[in-house]
């Protein structure tokens, strides 16, 4: 028996419901399990297991494993055939269930003329590989040898090659590679960017496609494909292409046999599903090598291998990703001991989407402030008569909408995927709160009603809304959240203009935090104008998707001007 059993047994019926939802819809609602805190003193409550009726396939964190053992003892999964579920508890103590796959026997049809020559490789695994690797930093030219491990597997991405699944967009992996000799990983990467076709087969494939695109009958093609004298003009084009349009990530893998085995399985799995996502303009379509055109990868070896990534390999890949973060100087304690809070503004554009699933509760103490403001709004005719307020916040029967769905302005439309990823626990070290003129501070999954109110609106007592929040001490509510969640880094995406005085609401908080170790940075966009919302979204997407640990590293110097992506950002302290 585990010390956590008492708690899990008290809510097991709710968990059974989540499993049913996941089986029917792929993912379940989120269940608050903060009651776990009384049973242990963990620094980080994040944990997950992969489980089927045959047992726990992956995961050994005590609190989640205890739940898995209860599920097995009670036979809860017996009615789900060979389905496999992932049960995850986020660092914020939110539990969710995801259907990983329906396991079916592998039927091999080893026909190399078809990219799908057996059934069994799962497209969900293909997508999960991409999702996992996006936790890692993205590297581009110029490449510094000191940033690279001695041994590893690399994954190249090409500009314009993406995977779109619903509202989610991933960079598509276009090449996987490694090395046989120990300690040669840096040389392998440097050969691709700085070598020639005889030191890098990747460069040879790229050069051949360039030649074939320019002239399919170029007599130099045959010469180029051989290990003979290189062609300087083609090498220059290959170098420019790699430096301008390619980026890469890597995982550190020291064991030679594991490295080679994993490389083969990755290439084989990616080759089965990449053709579905190849863009019409992909350079590889011009390759004289049939396997490249067919697989959607700049790989030849292993694209027809009967091996593929199974659940146990996927679990190992996840482990390697987190080990790589540690080895790369991005210590895993950044996930355990450091947490970033991103503050984002509400917006004028809203759409009501009534929702019946469980919604998050408001921050402690904030309802008292909201009620005070609501009384002032009712006493202000110009605000009370606004149609949005009459049918929304002033209507007792108005439906609740999850905040991340209610707001549909430029920022929210652009950043929706990243916000949902954060909400669903993909980045457990990142918190997000919305600063709302009416509701003060709002969680992404909190239910709120439609309204129309701006920080610059004037209330019946003559006070502007942002001054109300200053006077009533909204900053203390935020400080409480920061302390409870042990936030170490704050990033304010709040506007601070006279027209939109959101950042100013927390002036007292910024002064208070100035004497603490908490790092606070205001992301400013000089001359942003009406496009500020989209630019803030671009910044958030770029940082979170390319290097999520950036948010818990040392803040950039205030004078730094950064181009992301094509926009200029400044980072003064809050």
C-alpha angles and dihedrals in degrees: 000000000000127000087239095058095089092058097044092049090052091060101028093116090059091049091050087055091052091052090052090050093049091050091051101038106019094247134044134220118268120264122202110233100172088132086083090079094079090059099056149005103235121165089217125016095199113126142134142191133200109217142174132171088272093062147279106321097185139004133060106188102138100231095049095037088055089058090048092053091051091050090052095045091052093046091233093154097048092099094053099073109215097336116144122215134193113214112195133186111196125216086256089059096252115144123209136169125217129189104233099185148316104252113226130175112267113251108198120210101171097198111146091194089073127059089218103054098153137025118237107068103112122220088212087062089050090054093043090055089057092044094051095049092053087073088070127084116265116232127204138174127323094058121201115209089214090065092060131082123232093245131024153110120265131210119202125206127197127211111257095021109112141149116229118197112170106304093342124098125190130183106251118237108236101176138022123192147157140169136254102213116074116252095018101110097101090049091051092054094043091049089059095052101032107019133076138249092278093056096040125041086192090063089047092056092047093049092049091053091048091051093046092049092051094043123354089198096051106144090214093067094084091046091048093053092055125079090253137114112323129237113239098205091052092046089055091053091048091050092049091048094050094046096046105034109025133075133169147203129200143199121214112239116169100179110087097209093047091048094053094042093050092046091055094048093046094051092046093049094044091048091059096059107021094085089066091060103037111126120236091245098047109141090222090072087075095051115124086216110092095206091058093050091046100044101041089230135105086236132101105171115076097008088116097040115133089220120094143169111286126186093271090053091047089053090050091049090054090051091050091051092057092042089052091053088055096045093047090064092263094116116211087235084078085073095039103039106021127062132180126214118202117198115205130181127242118240141220097243113082138167124194115231108172110215130196099191124100113289128202120259121245121263114276113274097007098106091069090058092044091053091052091052092046090056090052091048091053089050092053109079096198090055098036093056096052107120093229091056094044094053095034130030095012093048112087090204097049113123125245120243125196105256095234088056098040095061112069104165124129094279095050096044091052099040099037095108094051093045091052091047089054092045092051093052101254089133104034093181094059124083125184129197127182118224107217128188091221105029100034102212120015133184117227092245097040117118115238136165129244115272144156118223134128131203089243095053116115120234129215091266090058094253122127116238096247089052089053091056090046093051095045092051104245085164090069090058089052092046089054090053091049092052096044092050095038093234112191101177129038124194115191114203088173120129116240103192123125089252094049107029098176101129090051092063088078100044091125091050092052089053092048094049091049088081095049135075090249110116115222124188130182112212106216129186111204111222093358096148118168092346094064094107094057091044092052089050091050090052093050093046093047095049098042097042098042104034115000092175089065087084093064098041126091109300116252118258113275093240093054117118112202130192110218110182101332092314125101118238131185127202112209117166115263 
